Amino acid sequence: MRRRAFDLVAAFTFATFAYLIVFVFMKTPTAQLQAGGLAQKIFYFHVPAGYAMYLSGAVCFVASALYLAGPRDSRDAWAKSGAECAVLFGAMMLASGPLWAKKAWGVYWTWDPRLTTTLLSFLIYVSVVVLRAFGGNGDAERRFAAALGVLGTVNLPIIHYSVRKWGGNHPTVITQGGGGLRHPDMRHALIMGFFAMTLLAALLLWSRARLALSSSRLARCEEEAAARGLLDS
């Protein structure tokens, strides 16, 4: 049943992304040149990718905090999954943003408050993934990675409010003071973008958590088998 449910979610996610891509490039109107023209269509993937990073970071935060309160393999697996997905969606956001910025601002990157704080959170999640990959799988390493996961997520609200607090060049489109999405097809495309990225985030979080939990259980079985072998000998 789990395998069938996973396959159904995967198929639905693929169909949703296929619909989103066709709708964005065939139906959604092109923005004015000041907003990047055709490059503005990156917006419908860039912003949902940022949302998916927030969602993955929230999963990492909750699971990491629960692990620090009481270590369990399932909590560690979800914390690890959340950090990995946050890195993936953060990379998508940081890669797509400069492509749009080059057309709208004339430069790929500026040390804008929102961009800088986003990069900081991304690097924290990268450090969690690297630590879990090469730092061992002991309780001390897990706790340190969980603490980093909590730290990375605490920085996410700073990203959201950085423009209001410190200004900067980063555009505000759908928040207060932004230009908004005037055409109904633009709003529909953004809603579908959020829906598609939510599906993809749920799918990846689920699969990576299952894999991490299975790996932990397998490692424990191997340790128990090795200990029994030493006792028998």
Sine and cosine of phi, psi and omega as CSV:
sin_phi,cos_phi,sin_psi,cos_psi,sin_omega,cos_omega
0.00,0.00,-0.65,0.76,0.01,-1.00
-0.90,0.43,-0.66,0.75,0.00,-1.00
-0.90,0.43,-0.65,0.76,0.01,-1.00
-0.92,0.40,-0.67,0.74,0.03,-1.00
-0.89,0.45,-0.65,0.76,0.02,-1.00
-0.89,0.45,-0.68,0.73,0.01,-1.00
-0.90,0.43,-0.62,0.79,0.02,-1.00
-0.92,0.40,-0.69,0.72,0.02,-1.00
-0.90,0.43,-0.66,0.75,0.01,-1.00
-0.89,0.46,-0.69,0.72,0.01,-1.00
-0.91,0.42,-0.66,0.75,0.01,-1.00
-0.92,0.39,-0.61,0.80,0.05,-1.00
-0.90,0.44,-0.70,0.71,0.03,-1.00
-0.88,0.47,-0.69,0.72,0.00,-1.00
-0.91,0.42,-0.62,0.78,0.01,-1.00
-0.91,0.42,-0.68,0.74,0.02,-1.00
-0.92,0.39,-0.62,0.79,0.04,-1.00
-0.88,0.47,-0.70,0.71,0.04,-1.00
-0.89,0.46,-0.68,0.73,-0.02,-1.00
-0.88,0.48,-0.72,0.69,-0.04,-1.00
-0.89,0.46,-0.72,0.69,0.00,-1.00
-0.90,0.44,-0.68,0.73,-0.04,-1.00
-0.91,0.41,-0.68,0.73,-0.05,-1.00
-0.89,0.45,-0.70,0.71,-0.13,-0.99
-1.00,-0.03,-0.24,0.97,0.00,-1.00
-0.94,-0.35,-0.44,0.90,-0.12,-0.99
-0.91,-0.41,-0.66,0.75,-0.09,-1.00
-0.93,0.37,0.75,-0.67,-0.02,-1.00
-0.93,0.37,0.45,-0.89,0.04,-1.00
-0.98,0.20,0.67,-0.74,-0.02,-1.00
-0.97,0.25,0.18,-0.98,0.05,-1.00
-0.92,0.39,0.32,-0.95,-0.07,-1.00
-0.87,0.49,-0.54,0.84,-0.01,-1.00
-0.90,0.44,-0.42,0.91,0.02,-1.00
-1.00,-0.08,0.04,1.00,0.04,-1.00
0.94,-0.35,-0.08,1.00,0.01,-1.00
0.90,0.44,-0.77,-0.64,0.00,-1.00
-0.88,0.47,-0.55,0.84,-0.01,-1.00
-0.89,0.45,-0.33,0.94,0.00,-1.00
-0.90,0.44,-0.37,0.93,0.02,-1.00
-0.89,0.45,-0.30,0.95,0.12,-0.99
-0.86,0.50,-0.48,0.88,-0.03,-1.00
-0.79,0.61,-0.62,0.78,-0.10,-1.00
-0.96,0.29,-0.18,0.98,0.11,-0.99
-0.94,-0.35,-0.56,0.83,-0.06,-1.00
-0.91,0.42,-0.77,0.63,-0.03,-1.00
-0.92,0.40,-0.72,0.69,0.08,-1.00
-0.88,0.48,-0.54,0.84,0.07,-1.00
-0.90,0.43,-0.64,0.77,0.08,-1.00
-0.89,0.45,-0.66,0.75,0.06,-1.00
-0.88,0.47,-0.66,0.75,0.01,-1.00
-0.91,0.42,-0.55,0.83,0.10,-1.00
-0.90,0.44,-0.68,0.73,0.06,-1.00
-0.86,0.50,-0.70,0.71,-0.02,-1.00
-0.89,0.46,-0.72,0.70,0.02,-1.00
-0.91,0.42,-0.64,0.77,0.05,-1.00
-0.89,0.45,-0.61,0.80,0.04,-1.00
-0.90,0.43,-0.65,0.76,0.06,-1.00
-0.89,0.46,-0.69,0.72,0.04,-1.00
-0.88,0.48,-0.68,0.74,-0.02,-1.00
-0.89,0.46,-0.78,0.63,-0.05,-1.00
-0.89,0.45,-0.74,0.68,-0.02,-1.00
-0.91,0.41,-0.62,0.79,0.02,-1.00
-0.92,0.40,-0.69,0.72,0.02,-1.00
-0.90,0.44,-0.66,0.75,0.04,-1.00
-0.91,0.42,-0.60,0.80,0.03,-1.00
-0.92,0.40,-0.65,0.76,0.03,-1.00
-0.90,0.43,-0.53,0.85,0.03,-1.00
-0.97,0.25,-0.57,0.82,-0.01,-1.00
-0.30,-0.95,0.97,-0.24,-0.09,-1.00
-0.88,0.48,0.79,-0.61,0.12,-0.99
-0.56,-0.83,0.51,-0.86,-0.02,-1.00
-0.89,0.46,-0.61,0.79,-0.04,-1.00
-0.91,0.41,-0.64,0.77,0.02,-1.00
-0.92,0.39,-0.65,0.76,0.04,-1.00
-0.90,0.43,-0.62,0.79,-0.01,-1.00
-0.90,0.43,-0.68,0.74,0.01,-1.00
-0.94,0.33,-0.56,0.83,0.06,-1.00
-0.91,0.42,-0.68,0.73,0.03,-1.00
-0.90,0.43,-0.68,0.73,0.02,-1.00
-0.89,0.46,-0.68,0.73,0.00,-1.00
-0.88,0.47,-0.66,0.75,0.02,-1.00
-0.91,0.42,-0.68,0.73,-0.01,-1.00
-0.90,0.44,-0.69,0.72,0.00,-1.00
-0.94,0.35,-0.56,0.83,0.07,-1.00
-0.89,0.45,-0.61,0.80,0.07,-1.00
-0.91,0.42,-0.70,0.72,-0.01,-1.00
-0.88,0.48,-0.79,0.61,-0.04,-1.00
-0.95,0.32,-0.52,0.85,0.10,-1.00
-0.90,0.43,-0.64,0.77,0.05,-1.00
-0.91,0.42,-0.64,0.77,0.05,-1.00
-0.88,0.47,-0.67,0.74,-0.02,-1.00
-0.93,0.36,-0.70,0.72,-0.04,-1.00
-0.95,0.31,-0.38,0.92,0.05,-1.00
-1.00,0.10,-0.62,0.78,-0.04,-1.00
-0.98,0.22,-0.56,0.83,-0.04,-1.00
-0.86,0.51,-0.77,0.63,0.01,-1.00
-0.87,0.49,-0.52,0.85,0.03,-1.00
-0.90,0.43,-0.64,0.77,0.06,-1.00
-0.96,0.30,-0.65,0.76,-0.05,-1.00
-0.88,0.47,-0.57,0.82,-0.01,-1.00
-0.87,0.49,-0.61,0.79,0.01,-1.00
-0.98,0.17,-0.58,0.82,-0.07,-1.00
-1.00,0.05,-0.61,0.79,-0.06,-1.00
-0.96,-0.27,-0.38,0.93,-0.07,-1.00
1.00,-0.03,-0.03,1.00,0.04,-1.00
-0.69,-0.73,0.43,-0.90,0.02,-1.00
-0.98,0.21,-0.56,0.83,-0.13,-0.99
-0.52,-0.86,0.65,-0.76,0.21,-0.98
-0.74,-0.67,0.46,-0.89,0.00,-1.00
-0.99,0.15,0.84,0.54,0.06,-1.00
-0.93,0.36,0.55,-0.83,-0.02,-1.00
-0.81,0.58,-0.68,0.73,-0.02,-1.00
-0.93,0.36,-0.65,0.76,0.01,-1.00
-0.91,0.42,-0.66,0.75,-0.03,-1.00
-0.92,0.40,-0.70,0.71,0.00,-1.00
-0.94,0.35,-0.55,0.84,0.09,-1.00
-0.90,0.44,-0.70,0.71,0.04,-1.00
-0.88,0.48,-0.62,0.79,0.02,-1.00
-0.89,0.46,-0.74,0.68,0.03,-1.00
-0.88,0.47,-0.67,0.74,0.02,-1.00
-0.85,0.53,-0.71,0.71,-0.01,-1.00
-0.92,0.39,-0.55,0.84,0.06,-1.00
-0.91,0.42,-0.70,0.72,0.03,-1.00
-0.92,0.40,-0.59,0.81,0.09,-1.00
-0.87,0.49,-0.66,0.75,0.01,-1.00
-0.90,0.44,-0.57,0.82,0.06,-1.00
-0.90,0.44,-0.72,0.69,-0.01,-1.00
-0.90,0.44,-0.69,0.72,0.00,-1.00
-0.90,0.43,-0.67,0.74,0.02,-1.00
-0.88,0.48,-0.69,0.72,-0.01,-1.00
-0.94,0.35,-0.47,0.88,-0.03,-1.00
-0.99,0.17,-0.59,0.80,-0.14,-0.99
-0.84,-0.54,-0.11,0.99,-0.09,-1.00
-0.99,-0.10,0.08,1.00,-0.03,-1.00
0.99,-0.12,0.09,-1.00,-0.07,-1.00
-0.81,-0.59,0.40,0.91,0.03,-1.00
-0.97,0.24,0.14,-0.99,-0.03,-1.00
-0.91,0.42,-0.61,0.80,0.00,-1.00
-0.90,0.44,-0.68,0.73,0.02,-1.00
-0.91,0.41,-0.63,0.77,0.03,-1.00
-0.90,0.43,-0.66,0.75,0.00,-1.00
-0.91,0.41,-0.66,0.75,0.01,-1.00
-0.91,0.42,-0.66,0.75,0.05,-1.00
-0.91,0.43,-0.61,0.79,0.04,-1.00
-0.90,0.43,-0.64,0.77,0.04,-1.00
-0.90,0.44,-0.64,0.77,0.06,-1.00
-0.91,0.42,-0.62,0.79,0.04,-1.00
-0.88,0.47,-0.64,0.77,0.07,-1.00
-0.91,0.42,-0.68,0.74,-0.01,-1.00
-0.89,0.45,-0.68,0.73,-0.01,-1.00
-0.89,0.46,-0.59,0.81,-0.02,-1.00
-0.98,0.21,-0.52,0.86,0.06,-1.00
-0.87,0.49,-0.49,0.87,0.00,-1.00
-0.97,0.25,-0.29,0.96,-0.07,-1.00
-0.89,0.46,-0.69,0.72,0.07,-1.00
-0.88,0.48,-0.50,0.87,0.05,-1.00
-0.90,0.45,-0.62,0.78,0.05,-1.00
-0.86,0.51,-0.71,0.70,-0.10,-1.00
-0.90,0.43,-0.66,0.76,-0.09,-1.00
-0.99,-0.17,0.08,1.00,-0.07,-1.00
-0.90,0.44,-0.60,0.80,-0.02,-1.00
-0.91,0.41,-0.65,0.76,0.00,-1.00
-0.93,0.37,-0.60,0.80,-0.09,-1.00
-0.99,0.15,-0.66,0.75,-0.15,-0.99
-0.89,-0.46,0.01,1.00,-0.03,-1.00
0.96,0.29,-0.48,-0.88,0.00,-1.00
0.85,-0.52,0.07,-1.00,-0.06,-1.00
-1.00,-0.06,-0.15,0.99,-0.09,-1.00
-0.89,0.45,0.77,-0.64,-0.07,-1.00
-0.94,0.35,0.53,-0.85,0.13,-0.99
-0.91,-0.41,0.95,-0.31,-0.10,-0.99
-0.99,-0.17,-0.78,0.63,-0.11,-0.99
-0.96,-0.29,-0.15,0.99,0.04,-1.00
-1.00,0.01,0.03,-1.00,-0.05,-1.00
-0.88,0.48,0.76,-0.65,-0.02,-1.00
1.00,-0.06,-0.08,1.00,-0.02,-1.00
-1.00,0.07,0.16,-0.99,-0.03,-1.00
-0.97,0.24,-0.39,0.92,0.03,-1.00
0.99,0.16,0.15,-0.99,0.05,-1.00
-0.94,-0.34,0.99,-0.17,-0.16,-0.99
-0.96,0.27,-0.56,0.83,-0.06,-1.00
-1.00,0.07,0.67,-0.74,-0.01,-1.00
-0.86,0.52,-0.57,0.82,0.01,-1.00
-0.91,0.41,-0.52,0.85,0.06,-1.00
-0.91,0.42,-0.69,0.72,0.02,-1.00
-0.91,0.42,-0.65,0.76,0.02,-1.00
-0.89,0.45,-0.67,0.74,0.00,-1.00
-0.89,0.45,-0.65,0.76,0.00,-1.00
-0.92,0.39,-0.67,0.74,0.03,-1.00
-0.88,0.48,-0.69,0.73,0.03,-1.00
-0.91,0.41,-0.56,0.83,0.06,-1.00
-0.89,0.46,-0.70,0.72,0.06,-1.00
-0.88,0.47,-0.68,0.73,-0.01,-1.00
-0.90,0.44,-0.70,0.71,-0.01,-1.00
-0.90,0.43,-0.70,0.72,0.00,-1.00
-0.93,0.37,-0.54,0.84,0.07,-1.00
-0.90,0.43,-0.69,0.72,0.06,-1.00
-0.87,0.49,-0.71,0.70,-0.02,-1.00
-0.90,0.43,-0.66,0.75,0.02,-1.00
-0.89,0.45,-0.71,0.71,0.01,-1.00
-0.88,0.47,-0.66,0.75,0.00,-1.00
-0.90,0.45,-0.73,0.69,-0.02,-1.00
-0.94,0.35,-0.66,0.75,0.04,-1.00
-0.87,0.49,-0.70,0.72,0.00,-1.00
-0.89,0.46,-0.77,0.64,-0.06,-1.00
-0.92,0.39,-0.67,0.74,-0.01,-1.00
-0.93,0.36,-0.59,0.80,0.05,-1.00
-0.91,0.40,-0.67,0.74,0.04,-1.00
-0.88,0.47,-0.67,0.74,0.01,-1.00
-0.91,0.42,-0.70,0.71,-0.01,-1.00
-0.90,0.43,-0.65,0.76,0.02,-1.00
-0.92,0.40,-0.66,0.75,0.04,-1.00
-0.90,0.44,-0.64,0.77,0.02,-1.00
-0.90,0.43,-0.65,0.76,0.02,-1.00
-0.90,0.43,-0.69,0.72,0.01,-1.00
-0.91,0.42,-0.63,0.78,0.04,-1.00
-0.90,0.43,-0.66,0.75,0.02,-1.00
-0.89,0.45,-0.63,0.77,0.02,-1.00
-0.92,0.39,-0.64,0.77,0.04,-1.00
-0.89,0.45,-0.65,0.76,0.03,-1.00
-0.91,0.42,-0.63,0.77,0.04,-1.00
-0.91,0.42,-0.67,0.74,0.01,-1.00
-0.91,0.41,-0.65,0.76,0.03,-1.00
-0.90,0.44,-0.65,0.76,0.03,-1.00
-0.91,0.41,-0.63,0.78,0.02,-1.00
-0.92,0.39,-0.65,0.76,0.05,-1.00
-0.91,0.42,-0.62,0.78,0.02,-1.00
-0.89,0.45,-0.63,0.77,0.03,-1.00
-0.92,0.38,-0.61,0.79,0.01,-1.00
-0.93,0.38,-0.66,0.75,0.00,-1.00
-0.91,0.42,-0.58,0.81,-0.02,-1.00
-0.98,0.22,0.00,0.00,0.00,0.00
